[in-house]
Amino acid sequence: MDNHGSYKSLINIWLFLMFLTVITVGAAEFDFGFKCSNCPLYRINKSRSSCISLHAFKA
Amino acid sequence: MGIFAITGKIIKSIAYPSEMVPSIEEDDGHHHFDPVTEHESAKLGMWLFLATELLLFGGLFAAYAIYRAKYPEMFMDGSKSLDVVLGSVNTVILIFSSLTVAIAVKAIQENRIKLVKVMLWVTIVCAAIFAVNKYFEYTYKFSKGIFPGTDIFYSIYFAATGVHMLHVFIGMAVLGILLRKVYKGKYNKENYTAIEIGGLYWHLVDLIWIYLFPLLYLVG
């Protein structure tokens, strides 16, 4: 039957997932200074909904 | 057949896989009863079930993608109203509970029954903490007059997290039944299929949340 690796490897995988979680939440919450006024799509259409990027709108 | 009857059958098939097939005395010669084949068959069945679960949530993710593309501002505003700290805490709790259930599977393979009991208990407690956090999140939204019908974002938010919450409750029931059977001495290093496929189910619950959390809380 299957072997699920060592306890140490399980904990290492968990630590790696924790690291990814912290990095992801940190990157999502950090203000990189993106603004709609800098977005070429916004400048062309003057419409926030025309923006296709995933960053928060800070027009 | 009602939803509760179906849910009951799913829980029973996970917790008591050997009872879902005829006993050896009733065997008509078309079933495999050597332990390795039964173990592999049960796991294959669980993976097929997990595939159907992915289809279920895939529909919700598709709805999210379509309506987000159609109403981006509504999703931006909706996402900002969600509590990122509470969502992050729940993410950490669920990932930790996946570790504990994986340790439980590893421990039963080594016949470390006491460790299995501790890890299953910790997993169930983590699931309960997740549910309590979700309860506070929902009641806060309701107190602010936000309900599933408020707008499309909240419809998808409540539908996706609600269906996920249902899976958390089913997972708690499955792990509870497994824990009870561990206390009764039903499992050992030769017979741990139920714990392994119960663990697989719990990993799915964790995995779904790993997608729900960034899509609903972080992509603002």
Interface residues (C-beta under 8 A of the other chain):
Chain A: M1 D2 N3 H4 G5 S6 Y7 L10 I11 I13 W14 L17 M18 T21 T24 V25 A28 E29 R48 S49 C51 L54 A56 F57
Chain B: V36 H39 Y71 P72 E73 M76 K80 V84 S88 T91 V92 I95 F96 S98 L99 A102 I103 V105 K106 Q109 Y192 E196 P214 L218 V219 G220
